């Protein structure tokens, strides 16, 4: 495990032991936004030349009476760790804000539903150029773009899905789609599962889904959740995206490989 992964894991444990209420995510997102907008603040909270205790005291002084005590404690614990830079620290806190929203969904028995809704909404946006461009148009105010998401999802998705989809409009992971993908992976990790995106030319039967899920679970050593995408470009067979690994078993994939060999 890398030092970066170890720090993220340590911060995960801090959140797992915290009291997460319905305002926790909003409070922590507000802290992240403050850090993102202030290079000076980011440097002050991550400067390795400043003693850990002083960085924690700065957090507590700045956030007192502005956000809840559990959020202050989490940010202070994070500030005591050594980060490669202020943006890395802000990203680590963003991760915990997303996780806190997912923890609430899990407590409400809606984690699986939220995971699936986020995936499906990301697919909808990706397949609709007009909607994708509308959400990514930075010349339009953030509030207006978030209102568009809210209008599309309210009454059709869990409150966690709506909140996280609105947050993803900021697109901190390059695009709306990439940001949502990160949220979906965190939702799966909440139950020690791995997401496998399966692209097929036509919907699989339940028997095929179960057989593929069992096979992939054996390969990765963890429970696998299949997110099925029907894609006419596949032509036949199946393409599985499992983290950074792609398992290509499609007619299109084999044709492309043959073209590369003869080009």
Secondary structure, 3 states (H helix, E strand, C coil): CCHHHHHHHHHHHHHHCCCCCCCHHHHHHHHHHHHHCCHHHHHHHHCCCCCHHHHHHHHHHHHCCCCCHHHHHHHHHHHCCCCCCHHHHHHHHHHHHHHHHHHHHHHCCCHHHHHHHHHHHHHHHHHCHHHHHHHHCCCCCHHHHHHHHHHHHCCCCCHHHHHHHHHHCCCCCCCHHHHHHHHHHHHHHCCCEEEEEEEECCCCCHHHHHHHHHHHHHHHCCEEEEEEEECHHHCCEEEEEECCEEEEEEHHHHHHHHHHHHC
